[in-house]
Amino acid sequence: MYESYYGFVEKPFSLTPDPKFLFRSPSHAGAFELLQYAIRRREGFIVITGDIGTGKTTLCRALLEEIDRSTYTALVLNPFLSEEDLIKRILQDFGVVGRDEIKRGAASRASKQELIDTLYDFLLGLVPLKASAVLIIDEAQNLPLSVLEQIRILSNLETDKAKLLQIILVGQLNLQTLLRSPELRQLDQRVSIRYQLDPLDREGVAGYVAHRLAIAGGSGAVSFTTRALEIVHSLTNGIPRLINLICDRALLSGFSVRTNRITPEMVIQAAESLDVQPSSWRRFASGAWRAPLVAAVAVVLLASALAVGGGALLYRMYTRESTVDVTDGHGSRRLPDDASLTILVAAYPVTAARSDEDVRTMTEWLEASGFRVYYSEIDRASGERWRRVLAGAYNDVRAARLDVDRLKRAAPSLDARVVPAETVRRSVVTAVALPEIALRPAGIVP
């Protein structure tokens, strides 16, 4: 739809594994070079793993294009095959039998042993030709144990000097766990090379987007702002498939308003329409948050964003403006004087070993979740200094409570309560707890 407007010859962010779009980040380039080295060295088993959407299939396709003519290749994309069907597919890709023969000819009636013998004869025939054969199996984490055992047996096809068949298993991260199971110990011991693909870092995301725009032919006609690319990285955690989804939708947004500049707002709207949430929000929602809170929490979470929808909340999350007086490691973000309510998210003793890290972690999550964060340091009567993390500045009690509920749904481990803003502006307090904050055996929120 937008291709002609931007001058693209094809979609730059298609989800198809087109090898020409392979972006050779340090991780992907390392995997590519290692695979080429392993094939030249005729290593036996190679295992490549990576998270969902990191470009494993695209890497396989690119590798096949670079392999020389003396190397026969078979690529299995469907792991849900029987042992016999797997061997038939390998024979078909190597050109030993045709599709019709597999469906209706002698190959369709052959036993598993006959199929293995046929494959072995073919591989032996490559030796005097100084040719080799490579089998690549994608989504290998879904292979049944019986098929994996059959693959191990195929790896035994060898001469006195070399393996006749090189096997590359490509799969998600749990493939490594699967291979280390007791049932597959013999196969796992045959793996000579293992490599894990990493997501793209912030610079990698910018390079990835620029690369795909250039390959599609329209890099000079459209651009993503620096902040837009930073948001793409934050939302996707550097996963190429998610980057493609968001950037494709952002280009559509740019096309709809006839602009060649993709802004943060367009990226946020794209993410909202695809229901892609910031990784930090997903981390807390899944219960992964384990920071040691010595706090009772009072929350006011962008009540106005509830009225205008998630997209607006996400947009404000990434385009917020904050006034910060940098007076310590974190900066002193003073609560506005006209605010009557705020959130006491957490309080940490300043002298504690993990205090700075806990404050930073809590702040990053709150900001990624749509909060405007403030700090307040106080001296307790005992002489201890505490740093309090505050979120939001409000005057509407009902809105504050609605947002407290919203935060509790996202992070059940937090105890969120609304407190008067005036109580957290005081610099010195006694042992009396703040209004609406109860004493707790584990400690008191100062």
Secondary structure, 3 states (H helix, E strand, C coil): CCHHHHCCCCCCCCCCCCHHHCCCCHHHHHHHHHHHHHHHHCCCEEEEEECCCCCHHHHHHHHHHHCCCCEEEEEECCCCCCHHHHHHHHHHHCCCCCHHHHHHCHHHHCCHHHHHHHHHHHHHHHCCCCCEEEEEECCHHHCCHHHHHHHHHHCCCECCCCECCEEEEEECCHHHHHHCCHHHHHHHHCEEEEEEECCCCHHHHHHHHHHHHHHHCCCCCCEECHHHHHHHHHHHCCCHHHHHHHHHHHHHHHHHCCCCEECHHHHHHHHHHCCCCCHHHHHHHCCCCCCCCCCCECCCCCHHHHHHCHHHHHHHHHHCCCCCECCCCCCECCCCCCCCEEEEEEEEECCCCCHHHHHHHHHHHHHHCCCCEEEEEEEECCCCEEEEEEEEEECCHHHHHHHHHHHHHHCCCCCECEEEHHHHHCCEECCCCCCCCCCECCECCC
